[in-house]
């Protein structure tokens, strides 16, 4: 009779990133050591350093990986065919769904904004956010040509992000209902507000 051996995941850079992202999301850059990551991955410290020479390189790779996946999906929803109003609605629903389903991404973004490390923020902006933000800014120009496209794009994304940022306290505020946590309800609400604003 053959004995079953425990399946050990292949020790690849990709697997390391997938394990590191939740750790960084939970504890931040300064709260996670290379030893913590090696233990989580199930490899030696030497094997980890074989893939990433130091924590900073690993962190940047993890952040870029986490952000790029979300950013590419947003860019796709903005660049598909349709009227500006149709693209806006698709962006709102897709981005709201992403933010609802990826708490690690939201936590990483919040931590980066709070840490305020200029080098990391610029790198993330260049490697993950420029393309989708450019597409969002172009949509903002089509929807509101008389408004500042940069600020309009920030406002469009910010309306979605803020709903999730304030969720921990929002549930204790008057009038909060269980349905207010449903991404479909949030998306419909934001769509109604923005469609109304852009139709004036």
TADABEL-V598703 format. One record per residue. RES is the residue in one small letter. SS is DSSP state (h for helix, s for strand, l for the rest). PHI is phi in whole degrees, 0 to 359 (NA if undefined). Layout:
((RES:SS:PHI) (RES:SS:PHI))
This chain:
((x:l:NA) (x:l:281) (x:l:268) (x:l:280) (x:l:262) (x:l:293) (x:l:286) (x:l:258) (x:l:300) (x:l:298) (x:l:277) (x:l:246) (x:h:300) (x:h:298) (x:h:296) (x:h:299) (x:h:298) (x:h:299) (x:h:278) (x:h:284) (x:h:304) (x:h:298) (x:h:296) (x:h:295) (x:h:296) (x:h:280) (x:h:240) (x:l:79) (x:l:300) (x:l:286) (x:l:270) (x:l:236) (x:l:255) (x:h:299) (x:h:297) (x:h:301) (x:h:292) (x:h:302) (x:h:296) (x:h:295) (x:h:285) (x:l:88) (x:l:230) (x:l:281) (x:h:300) (x:h:297) (x:h:294) (x:h:294) (x:h:293) (x:h:295) (x:h:273) (x:l:226) (x:l:293) (x:l:200) (x:h:295) (x:h:298) (x:h:297) (x:h:295) (x:h:296) (x:h:298) (x:h:296) (x:h:295) (x:h:297) (x:h:299) (x:h:297) (x:h:296) (x:h:284) (x:h:296) (x:h:300) (x:h:290) (x:h:295) (x:h:294) (x:h:292) (x:h:296) (x:h:300) (x:h:297) (x:h:295) (x:h:278) (x:h:264) (x:l:284) (x:l:290) (x:l:137) (x:l:291) (x:h:306) (x:h:295) (x:h:293) (x:h:292) (x:h:298) (x:h:298) (x:h:296) (x:h:301) (x:h:300) (x:h:292) (x:h:292) (x:h:291) (x:h:296) (x:h:297) (x:h:299) (x:h:295) (x:h:289) (x:h:264) (x:l:229) (x:h:296) (x:h:296) (x:h:300) (x:h:297) (x:h:295) (x:h:297) (x:h:297) (x:h:299) (x:h:295) (x:h:296) (x:h:295) (x:h:287) (x:h:294) (x:l:66) (x:l:284) (x:h:301) (x:h:297) (x:h:292) (x:h:296) (x:h:295) (x:h:296) (x:h:294) (x:h:300) (x:h:293) (x:h:270) (x:h:237) (x:h:256) (x:h:300) (x:h:297) (x:h:293) (x:h:291) (x:h:298) (x:h:295) (x:h:291) (x:h:294) (x:h:295) (x:h:295) (x:h:299) (x:h:296) (x:h:293) (x:h:283) (x:l:221) (x:l:298) (x:l:271) (x:l:255) (x:l:292) (x:h:298) (x:h:297) (x:h:293) (x:h:295) (x:h:297) (x:h:298) (x:h:295) (x:h:297) (x:h:290) (x:h:296) (x:h:301) (x:h:286) (x:h:300) (x:h:295) (x:h:302) (x:h:276) (x:h:297) (x:l:263) (x:h:307) (x:h:302) (x:h:260) (x:h:302) (x:l:294) (x:l:263) (x:l:273) (x:l:304) (x:l:87) (x:l:289) (x:l:242) (x:h:302) (x:h:294) (x:h:292) (x:h:268) (x:l:283) (x:h:301) (x:h:294) (x:h:294) (x:h:299) (x:h:297) (x:h:297) (x:h:297) (x:h:294) (x:h:301) (x:h:298) (x:h:295) (x:h:289) (x:h:299) (x:h:295) (x:h:292) (x:h:281) (x:l:275) (x:l:278))
